[in-house]
Amino acid sequence: MKTKVYPPAEVAHILRQLLGPIRAWGNALQDMRRGKTDICGCVLLPACRIRDARAWRPYYAASDIAAFVKTVRCANPEALPSVIPHFDVVEIDPADCRGWSKRKLKVIPTTPVAAI
């Protein structure tokens, strides 16, 4: 039986599009594979492993993804598709050469507008 399978990065993108930003989906998928987390009591596990150029990578079946999305939506009404991404506005000095962890900035208050 032929089945569509997706790599974790694509699954994270699909989940973000279908369920919104309720989780950091890449990290959530990794934690679910390790048995460390679930989403509303649901766990999405890979269907198989496929060898790419370097290593065996987990792949998820399309039917498993659809069932997971349906179950999470039933359990969590806040998981909505097409959520506008959250963003903040900051002022960054282009001459500041420090690394990102040392560059602590304050958010500039703005009125909510649609994302680009």
N, C-alpha and C positions, 0 to 999 in steps of 0.2 A: 504494500500500500504506500503510495507516494503521499508525503505530507510536507507542507511548507514549514520550514524552521528558520528562526531568526537568531542572530548573535546577540549577546547581552546589550551592546550599545544601541542596537536598533530597538530592542524590547524596552529599554529605558526611555527612548524617544516616543515609542508608541504609548507607553503608560502615561507619560507626561501629557501627550495630546488627548488621551481618552479619560484620564482621571485627574488631571491637573497637578498642581505643585504641592500636593499634600505630603509628599516625601521626596527625598533626593533618590530618585529611582535607581540610579547606578549602584549606589551604596546599599539600598534596600535589597536589590537582587543578589548582591554579593553576600549580605548578611543572611538572606533566606537560604542560600546554598549551604551556608555553614550552620544552619539551624539556630541562629541567634535572634531572629525576629520574625514577626508576621504582620500582616496588615488586616486589621479587623478580624483576626483569627484565621485568615487565609494565607496560604503559602504558595508561591509560584516556583516550581522547580524545573530544571532543564529536562528535556526529553531525551537528549543524547549528547555525545561529545563528537566533535569533528576536528580532524587534524588540519591545521593551516600550515604555513611555512615553518613555524617554530615549535608549536606545542598543541596539545589537545585542548580545545575550547568548548565550553558549554553552549548548547543551542536549545532554544525554546520552541515548542510546537505552537502553531497558530491557534489550534483549538484550545490548548491549555491557557493561552493568553486571553482568548475571548471569554472562557469560563471564569478566569480570575477577575477580569474587569467586571463582568456581570455580578459576581458575588460581592466584590468590594463596593460596587454602586448600591446594591441592596442594603448592605450593612452600614454604609457611610454616605448619607445624602449630600455631604459637602464635596464629594469627589465628582466634580463636574468637568465636562470637556470644554475646550475653548476658553480657558481662563486666561485673562490678560496677565502676562508676566509682571511680577513685582520688580520695581527698580527704584533706586534712590539717586539723587543728584548730589554730587560732591564737586569741589573745586580742587583740581590737582595742579600743583606747581610743576611745570615741565623741567625746571632746573633742579628739582629734588631728585638726588641720585640714590637715595636709600632704598633698600629692598621693601617689598610689599608688607612684610611683617612689622617693619619699623615705621611705616607711613600710616599713622592714625589720623583720619580725617573726620570732620563733622558733616552730617547730612544737612543739606540746604532744604528748608521746608518749601514744598511746592504744592500746587493744586493737582489732583489726579487728572491725568490725560491718558489717551490711548498710547500704547507702545508703538515703536517704529515697526 
